[in-house]
């Protein structure tokens, strides 16, 4: 059995966290002069709470609680000032698509009950990379400059495929693009140029553009590939007018950095 394609998602649950840049904390100085006599306790004025809390240590390590993000394991450690960043084309859903998704998910769950539906749908144009806070706006502006002249296009994603992330800690059921692949390659080429400008990792050499529908923790390729995969494809093929239901329009590119979203309309 051939290995499942890799999918460019971070395993981190920190993508939605606000990773704001933390300023350096000054330490209160100690004077070189010594008072001849300390004031009596009754003469001391109360210290405001704002001053008492001014020098508390704020550089605590963030809690990495898997229960808060579905048991996912971090791909890279959380560091203050580092923002997990991902570039993608959003996939707008319609009622017919959601009906098909219900059929696919309920059937796949008979093989892997822990599968859950994705909260949002998109097609990745980059791997998850780490940006320093002060790079975000220049990075987004460079993307906007690249996207401004790129024409909008239609595409179809109707081939069921099983994916894993690089660490094999998550498995995805997705629909692979069968029409519009060349346009996505051209989009990735533009995104990769921006990645290179910022010395960041570019996308995969032979990408499988797809919309992830559902995911689960762990490597679930064995039960999902083979018979289950064929049955899922039959559900797609036998759905009413699947070509139209699964045909979509790429109108914009979006960049998610930490908890911030930036949209770049195509021409």
C-alpha positions in Angstrom: 0.0 0.0 0.0 1.4 3.4 -1.0 2.1 5.9 1.7 -0.5 8.5 2.3 0.3 12.0 1.0 1.5 14.5 3.6 -0.6 17.5 4.5 0.9 20.8 5.4 -0.7 21.4 8.8 0.9 22.2 12.0 0.1 19.8 14.8 0.2 22.6 17.2 -3.0 23.6 19.0 -1.4 27.1 19.4 -2.5 28.5 16.0 -5.5 30.2 17.6 -3.6 31.5 20.5 -2.7 35.2 20.8 1.1 35.1 20.7 1.6 38.8 21.1 5.2 40.1 21.4 6.2 40.4 25.0 8.3 43.3 26.0 11.4 43.0 28.1 10.7 43.4 31.8 12.8 46.0 33.6 14.1 45.0 37.0 13.7 47.5 39.9 17.0 49.1 40.6 18.7 49.3 44.0 20.0 52.7 45.1 23.6 53.1 46.2 22.7 55.5 49.1 21.4 54.2 52.4 18.9 56.2 54.4 20.2 57.2 57.8 16.9 56.3 59.4 13.9 54.4 58.1 10.5 56.1 58.6 8.3 54.7 61.3 5.7 52.2 60.1 2.9 54.6 60.9 4.5 57.1 58.5 4.6 54.9 55.5 2.1 55.4 52.7 0.3 52.4 51.2 1.9 51.2 48.0 -0.6 51.2 45.0 -1.5 47.8 43.6 -0.3 48.9 40.2 3.2 49.4 41.6 3.2 46.1 43.6 2.4 44.2 40.4 4.7 46.1 38.1 7.6 43.7 38.3 5.9 40.4 38.5 7.4 37.8 36.2 5.3 37.5 33.0 7.6 35.2 31.1 5.8 32.0 32.1 5.8 29.0 29.8 2.5 28.5 28.1 0.5 25.5 29.2 0.5 22.8 26.6 -2.8 21.0 27.5 -3.7 18.5 24.8 -7.2 18.3 26.1 -7.8 21.9 25.0 -7.0 21.2 21.3 -8.2 17.7 20.7 -5.1 15.8 21.8 -2.9 17.4 19.1 0.8 17.4 19.6 2.9 20.5 18.9 5.1 20.4 15.8 7.3 23.2 17.1 7.6 24.6 20.7 5.7 27.7 21.6 7.9 30.8 22.1 6.7 34.3 22.8 6.8 36.5 19.8 6.6 33.6 17.4 3.4 33.4 15.3 2.3 30.2 13.5 1.5 31.3 10.0 -0.3 29.5 7.2 -1.3 30.7 3.6 -4.4 29.1 1.9 -7.4 29.5 -0.3 -10.6 29.4 1.7 -13.3 27.0 0.4 -16.8 28.4 0.5 -19.4 25.7 1.3 -22.9 25.3 0.0 -25.8 23.3 1.3 -25.3 20.5 -1.2 -21.6 20.2 -0.2 -22.6 19.9 3.5 -25.1 17.2 2.6 -22.4 15.2 0.8 -20.0 15.8 3.7 -22.6 14.3 6.2 -22.8 11.2 4.1 -19.0 10.8 3.8 -18.3 11.5 7.5 -21.0 9.1 8.8 -19.6 6.3 6.5 -16.0 7.0 7.4 -16.9 6.9 11.1 -18.0 3.3 10.8 -14.3 2.5 10.2 -12.8 5.2 12.4 -15.3 6.4 15.0 -13.0 9.2 16.3 -13.1 11.1 13.1 -14.5 14.6 13.5 -15.5 17.2 10.9 -13.2 20.1 10.1 -14.3 23.4 11.6 -13.5 25.3 8.3 -12.4 24.3 4.8 -9.5 25.5 2.7 -6.7 24.5 0.3 -3.2 25.0 1.6 -0.7 27.0 -0.3 2.1 26.8 2.3 3.3 24.7 5.1 2.9 26.1 8.7 5.8 28.4 9.3 6.9 30.6 12.2 7.0 34.4 11.8 8.4 36.9 14.3 5.8 39.5 15.2 7.6 42.3 13.5 7.7 40.3 10.2 3.9 39.8 9.9 2.9 43.1 8.2 5.9 43.1 5.7 5.2 39.4 5.0 1.5 40.1 4.3 2.3 43.1 2.1 4.7 41.0 0.1 1.9 38.4 -0.4 -0.6 41.1 -1.4 1.8 42.5 -4.0 2.2 39.0 -5.5 -1.6 38.2 -5.5 -2.8 41.5 -6.9 -2.3 40.5 -10.5 -3.1 36.8 -10.2 -6.5 35.9 -12.0 -9.3 34.2 -10.2 -10.1 30.7 -11.4 -12.5 27.8 -11.0 -11.4 24.4 -9.7 -12.9 21.0 -8.8 -12.0 18.8 -5.9 -13.8 15.4 -6.2 -11.2 12.6 -5.6 -11.3 11.2 -2.1 -7.9 10.8 -0.6 -6.3 10.0 2.9 -3.6 12.3 4.2 -1.4 12.5 7.3 0.7 15.4 8.6 4.5 15.0 8.6 4.7 13.5 12.1 1.9 11.0 11.4 0.1 12.3 14.5 -3.0 13.3 12.6 -4.9 11.8 9.7 -7.3 13.6 7.3 -10.0 12.6 4.9 -9.9 15.0 2.0 -11.0 15.8 -1.5 -8.2 16.2 -4.0 -8.2 18.8 -6.8 -8.7 17.2 -10.2 -9.3 20.4 -12.2 -7.4 23.6 -11.6 -4.2 21.9 -10.4 -2.0 24.1 -12.7 -3.4 27.3 -11.3 -2.7 26.2 -7.8 0.9 25.4 -8.7 1.2 28.9 -10.1 -0.2 30.3 -6.9 2.2 28.3 -4.8 5.1 29.6 -6.9 4.1 33.1 -6.0 3.8 32.2 -2.3 7.1 30.4 -2.3 8.9 33.5 -3.6 7.6 35.4 -0.6 8.7 32.5 1.7 12.2 32.7 0.2 12.4 36.4 0.8 11.8 35.8 4.5 14.0 32.7 4.6 11.0 30.4 5.4 10.2 26.9 4.3 8.6 26.6 0.8 5.8 24.2 -0.1 6.1 20.6 -1.0 7.8 19.7 -4.4 4.9 17.6 -5.7 1.8 18.9 -3.7 -1.6 17.3 -3.6 -4.0 20.2 -3.4 -7.1 19.2 -1.5 -9.9 20.2 0.9 -9.7 18.4 4.2 -13.2 17.2 5.4 -12.5 15.4 8.6 -9.6 14.5 10.9 -8.5 12.4 13.9 -5.6 12.1 16.2 -3.1 9.4 15.2 -2.2 7.4 12.1 -5.5 6.0 10.8 -4.4 5.1 7.3 -4.8 1.4 7.6 -8.6 1.3 8.3 -9.4 4.2 6.0 -7.5 3.2 2.9 -8.5 0.3 0.7 -12.2 -0.7 1.0 -13.3 2.4 3.0 -11.6 4.7 0.5 -13.3 3.0 -2.5 -16.7 3.2 -0.7 -16.2 6.9 0.0 -15.4 7.6 -3.6 -18.5 5.7 -4.7 -20.6 8.0 -2.4 -19.0 11.1 -4.2 -19.5 9.6 -7.7 -23.1 8.7 -7.0 -24.1 12.0 -5.4 -26.4 14.1 -7.5 -24.4 16.2 -10.0 -21.1 16.0 -8.1 -19.1 18.0 -10.7 -21.3 21.1 -10.0 -21.5 20.5 -6.3 -17.7 20.2 -5.9 -16.8 23.0 -8.4 -15.6 26.1 -6.6 -14.2 29.6 -7.4 -10.8 30.7 -6.0 -11.4 34.4 -5.4 -8.9 35.2 -2.7 -5.9 34.0 -0.7 -5.9 34.3 3.0 -3.0 34.3 5.5 -3.5 33.3 9.1 -0.9 34.4 11.6 -1.6 33.5 15.2 -5.1 34.7 15.7 -5.0 37.3 12.9 -6.4 36.9 9.4 -5.4 38.8 6.3 -7.3 38.5 3.0 -5.8 39.1 -0.4 -8.3 39.2 -3.3 -7.2 37.8 -6.6 -7.6 39.8 -9.8 
